[in-house]
Protein backbone atom coordinates (compact mmCIF):
# COMPACT_ATOMS: atom_id res chain seq x y z
CA UNK A 1 0.00 0.00 0.00
CA UNK A 2 2.74 2.49 0.95
CA UNK A 3 4.70 1.58 -2.18
CA UNK A 4 1.66 2.39 -4.35
CA UNK A 5 1.25 5.76 -2.63
CA UNK A 6 4.93 6.51 -3.15
CA UNK A 7 4.71 5.65 -6.86
CA UNK A 8 1.57 7.75 -7.30
CA UNK A 9 3.16 10.70 -5.48
CA UNK A 10 6.32 10.34 -7.57
CA UNK A 11 4.29 10.36 -10.78
CA UNK A 12 2.37 13.49 -9.72
CA UNK A 13 5.56 15.32 -8.68
CA UNK A 14 7.22 14.39 -11.99
CA UNK A 15 4.22 15.76 -13.86
CA UNK A 16 4.37 19.06 -11.94
CA UNK A 17 8.11 19.34 -12.51
CA UNK A 18 7.70 18.67 -16.23
CA UNK A 19 4.87 21.17 -16.70
CA UNK A 20 6.75 23.80 -14.68
CA UNK A 21 9.75 23.48 -16.95
CA UNK A 22 7.63 23.82 -20.08
CA UNK A 23 5.36 26.59 -18.81
CA UNK A 24 7.67 29.43 -19.81
CA UNK A 25 7.49 33.04 -18.74
CA UNK A 26 4.42 34.74 -17.32
CA UNK A 27 3.52 37.65 -19.58
CA UNK A 28 1.24 40.57 -18.80
CA UNK A 29 0.62 43.84 -20.60
CA UNK A 30 -1.66 46.86 -20.48
CA UNK A 31 -2.44 49.29 -23.27
CA UNK A 32 -3.89 52.77 -22.81
CA UNK A 33 -7.40 52.71 -24.29
CA UNK A 34 -7.97 54.32 -27.67
CA UNK A 35 -4.32 54.91 -28.53
CA UNK A 36 -3.62 54.88 -32.28
CA UNK A 37 -0.32 53.00 -32.34
CA UNK A 38 -0.15 53.18 -36.13
CA UNK A 39 0.65 56.91 -35.74
CA UNK A 40 3.94 56.06 -33.97
CA UNK A 41 6.89 55.39 -36.27
CA UNK A 42 10.01 55.96 -34.13
CA UNK A 43 11.29 55.11 -30.64
CA UNK A 44 14.15 55.98 -28.33
CA UNK A 45 15.43 54.61 -25.05
CA UNK A 46 15.22 57.12 -22.22
CA UNK A 47 16.10 54.79 -19.37
CA UNK A 48 17.58 51.34 -19.05
CA UNK A 49 17.96 50.14 -15.47
CA UNK A 50 21.49 49.18 -14.43
CA UNK A 51 22.20 45.47 -14.53
CA UNK A 52 24.71 43.23 -12.80
CA UNK A 53 25.38 41.66 -16.21
CA UNK A 54 25.73 44.32 -18.94
CA UNK A 55 26.36 41.73 -21.68
CA UNK A 56 22.98 40.09 -21.09
CA UNK A 57 21.34 43.49 -20.82
CA UNK A 58 22.76 44.44 -24.23
CA UNK A 59 21.32 41.21 -25.67
CA UNK A 60 17.91 41.99 -24.13
CA UNK A 61 17.93 45.49 -25.64
CA UNK A 62 18.99 44.09 -29.04
CA UNK A 63 16.18 41.52 -28.90
CA UNK A 64 13.61 44.22 -28.05
CA UNK A 65 14.92 46.47 -30.84
CA UNK A 66 14.67 43.61 -33.32
CA UNK A 67 11.04 43.02 -32.29
CA UNK A 68 10.25 46.73 -32.63
CA UNK A 69 11.87 46.82 -36.09
CA UNK A 70 9.72 43.85 -37.16
CA UNK A 71 6.69 45.93 -36.15
CA UNK A 72 7.86 48.83 -38.35
CA UNK A 73 9.32 51.07 -35.64
CA UNK A 74 12.68 52.78 -36.21
CA UNK A 75 15.15 53.88 -33.53
CA UNK A 76 15.72 57.65 -33.65
CA UNK A 77 17.34 60.29 -31.39
CA UNK A 78 14.16 62.37 -31.39
CA UNK A 79 11.30 59.86 -31.45
CA UNK A 80 7.53 59.45 -31.13
CA UNK A 81 7.77 56.87 -28.33
CA UNK A 82 10.04 56.89 -25.29
CA UNK A 83 10.93 53.47 -23.86
CA UNK A 84 11.96 52.52 -20.33
CA UNK A 85 13.47 49.09 -19.59
CA UNK A 86 13.59 47.73 -16.05
CA UNK A 87 15.07 44.36 -15.07
CA UNK A 88 15.45 42.75 -11.68
CA UNK A 89 15.70 39.58 -9.66
CA UNK A 90 13.87 38.81 -6.44
CA UNK A 91 14.25 35.82 -4.13
CA UNK A 92 10.91 34.14 -3.48
CA UNK A 93 10.15 31.83 -0.58
CA UNK A 94 7.31 29.33 -0.52
CA UNK A 95 6.18 27.29 2.44
CA UNK A 96 4.30 24.05 2.04
CA UNK A 97 2.63 22.23 4.91
CA UNK A 98 2.06 18.53 4.56
CA UNK A 99 1.67 15.39 6.58
CA UNK A 100 -0.95 14.65 9.18
CA UNK A 101 -2.66 17.94 10.15
CA UNK A 102 -0.01 19.91 8.26
CA UNK A 103 2.63 19.44 10.94
CA UNK A 104 5.43 18.95 8.40
CA UNK A 105 6.72 22.02 6.57
CA UNK A 106 8.96 22.36 3.53
CA UNK A 107 10.56 25.63 2.45
CA UNK A 108 11.45 26.36 -1.16
CA UNK A 109 13.52 29.35 -2.26
CA UNK A 110 14.00 30.40 -5.86
CA UNK A 111 14.92 33.50 -7.86
CA UNK A 112 12.31 35.19 -10.00
CA UNK A 113 13.54 37.42 -12.82
CA UNK A 114 11.40 40.28 -14.07
CA UNK A 115 11.69 42.34 -17.23
CA UNK A 116 9.41 45.36 -17.71
CA UNK A 117 9.07 47.71 -20.66
CA UNK A 118 7.11 50.95 -20.53
CA UNK A 119 6.24 53.05 -23.58
CA UNK A 120 5.35 56.75 -23.33
CA UNK A 121 4.25 59.34 -25.86
CA UNK A 122 7.31 61.57 -26.39
CA UNK A 123 5.27 64.79 -26.67
CA UNK A 124 2.71 64.32 -23.88
CA UNK A 125 4.56 61.82 -21.64
CA UNK A 126 1.29 59.84 -21.51
CA UNK A 127 1.77 56.16 -20.69
CA UNK A 128 0.90 54.11 -23.79
CA UNK A 129 1.84 50.54 -22.93
CA UNK A 130 3.32 48.48 -20.10
CA UNK A 131 4.60 44.95 -20.61
CA UNK A 132 6.11 42.58 -18.09
CA UNK A 133 7.65 39.12 -18.22
CA UNK A 134 8.51 37.07 -15.12
CA UNK A 135 10.13 33.67 -14.83
CA UNK A 136 12.09 31.52 -12.41
CA UNK A 137 15.78 31.93 -13.18
CA UNK A 138 19.25 31.00 -11.96
CA UNK A 139 21.08 34.33 -11.51
CA UNK A 140 24.48 32.57 -11.55
CA UNK A 141 23.79 30.89 -14.93
CA UNK A 142 21.59 33.13 -17.09
CA UNK A 143 19.82 31.18 -19.83
CA UNK A 144 19.71 33.35 -22.97
CA UNK A 145 17.20 31.00 -24.61
CA UNK A 146 14.77 31.62 -21.72
CA UNK A 147 15.44 35.36 -21.83
CA UNK A 148 14.93 35.59 -25.59
CA UNK A 149 11.76 33.50 -25.31
CA UNK A 150 10.42 35.89 -22.65
CA UNK A 151 11.27 38.97 -24.76
CA UNK A 152 9.67 37.41 -27.87
CA UNK A 153 6.46 36.56 -26.03
CA UNK A 154 6.36 39.97 -24.35
CA UNK A 155 6.95 41.92 -27.55
CA UNK A 156 4.22 39.94 -29.30
CA UNK A 157 1.81 41.88 -27.06
CA UNK A 158 3.19 45.27 -28.15
CA UNK A 159 0.46 46.90 -30.26
CA UNK A 160 1.14 48.45 -33.66
CA UNK A 161 -2.34 49.69 -34.57
CA UNK A 162 -5.62 50.81 -33.02
CA UNK A 163 -7.04 47.99 -30.86
CA UNK A 164 -9.94 46.51 -32.78
CA UNK A 165 -13.39 46.89 -31.34
CA UNK A 166 -15.61 43.88 -30.79
CA UNK A 167 -17.67 43.10 -33.88
CA UNK A 168 -21.22 44.49 -33.81
CA UNK A 169 -23.99 41.93 -33.46
C-alpha positions in Angstrom: 0.0 0.0 0.0 2.7 2.5 1.0 4.7 1.6 -2.2 1.7 2.4 -4.4 1.2 5.8 -2.6 4.9 6.5 -3.1 4.7 5.6 -6.9 1.6 7.7 -7.3 3.2 10.7 -5.5 6.3 10.3 -7.6 4.3 10.4 -10.8 2.4 13.5 -9.7 5.6 15.3 -8.7 7.2 14.4 -12.0 4.2 15.8 -13.9 4.4 19.1 -11.9 8.1 19.3 -12.5 7.7 18.7 -16.2 4.9 21.2 -16.7 6.7 23.8 -14.7 9.8 23.5 -17.0 7.6 23.8 -20.1 5.4 26.6 -18.8 7.7 29.4 -19.8 7.5 33.0 -18.7 4.4 34.7 -17.3 3.5 37.6 -19.6 1.2 40.6 -18.8 0.6 43.8 -20.6 -1.7 46.9 -20.5 -2.4 49.3 -23.3 -3.9 52.8 -22.8 -7.4 52.7 -24.3 -8.0 54.3 -27.7 -4.3 54.9 -28.5 -3.6 54.9 -32.3 -0.3 53.0 -32.3 -0.2 53.2 -36.1 0.7 56.9 -35.7 3.9 56.1 -34.0 6.9 55.4 -36.3 10.0 56.0 -34.1 11.3 55.1 -30.6 14.2 56.0 -28.3 15.4 54.6 -25.0 15.2 57.1 -22.2 16.1 54.8 -19.4 17.6 51.3 -19.1 18.0 50.1 -15.5 21.5 49.2 -14.4 22.2 45.5 -14.5 24.7 43.2 -12.8 25.4 41.7 -16.2 25.7 44.3 -18.9 26.4 41.7 -21.7 23.0 40.1 -21.1 21.3 43.5 -20.8 22.8 44.4 -24.2 21.3 41.2 -25.7 17.9 42.0 -24.1 17.9 45.5 -25.6 19.0 44.1 -29.0 16.2 41.5 -28.9 13.6 44.2 -28.1 14.9 46.5 -30.8 14.7 43.6 -33.3 11.0 43.0 -32.3 10.3 46.7 -32.6 11.9 46.8 -36.1 9.7 43.9 -37.2 6.7 45.9 -36.2 7.9 48.8 -38.3 9.3 51.1 -35.6 12.7 52.8 -36.2 15.2 53.9 -33.5 15.7 57.6 -33.6 17.3 60.3 -31.4 14.2 62.4 -31.4 11.3 59.9 -31.5 7.5 59.5 -31.1 7.8 56.9 -28.3 10.0 56.9 -25.3 10.9 53.5 -23.9 12.0 52.5 -20.3 13.5 49.1 -19.6 13.6 47.7 -16.1 15.1 44.4 -15.1 15.4 42.8 -11.7 15.7 39.6 -9.7 13.9 38.8 -6.4 14.2 35.8 -4.1 10.9 34.1 -3.5 10.1 31.8 -0.6 7.3 29.3 -0.5 6.2 27.3 2.4 4.3 24.1 2.0 2.6 22.2 4.9 2.1 18.5 4.6 1.7 15.4 6.6 -1.0 14.7 9.2 -2.7 17.9 10.2 0.0 19.9 8.3 2.6 19.4 10.9 5.4 19.0 8.4 6.7 22.0 6.6 9.0 22.4 3.5 10.6 25.6 2.5 11.4 26.4 -1.2 13.5 29.4 -2.3 14.0 30.4 -5.9 14.9 33.5 -7.9 12.3 35.2 -10.0 13.5 37.4 -12.8 11.4 40.3 -14.1 11.7 42.3 -17.2 9.4 45.4 -17.7 9.1 47.7 -20.7 7.1 50.9 -20.5 6.2 53.0 -23.6 5.3 56.7 -23.3 4.2 59.3 -25.9 7.3 61.6 -26.4 5.3 64.8 -26.7 2.7 64.3 -23.9 4.6 61.8 -21.6 1.3 59.8 -21.5 1.8 56.2 -20.7 0.9 54.1 -23.8 1.8 50.5 -22.9 3.3 48.5 -20.1 4.6 45.0 -20.6 6.1 42.6 -18.1 7.7 39.1 -18.2 8.5 37.1 -15.1 10.1 33.7 -14.8 12.1 31.5 -12.4 15.8 31.9 -13.2 19.2 31.0 -12.0 21.1 34.3 -11.5 24.5 32.6 -11.5 23.8 30.9 -14.9 21.6 33.1 -17.1 19.8 31.2 -19.8 19.7 33.4 -23.0 17.2 31.0 -24.6 14.8 31.6 -21.7 15.4 35.4 -21.8 14.9 35.6 -25.6 11.8 33.5 -25.3 10.4 35.9 -22.7 11.3 39.0 -24.8 9.7 37.4 -27.9 6.5 36.6 -26.0 6.4 40.0 -24.3 6.9 41.9 -27.5 4.2 39.9 -29.3 1.8 41.9 -27.1 3.2 45.3 -28.2 0.5 46.9 -30.3 1.1 48.5 -33.7 -2.3 49.7 -34.6 -5.6 50.8 -33.0 -7.0 48.0 -30.9 -9.9 46.5 -32.8 -13.4 46.9 -31.3 -15.6 43.9 -30.8 -17.7 43.1 -33.9 -21.2 44.5 -33.8 -24.0 41.9 -33.5 
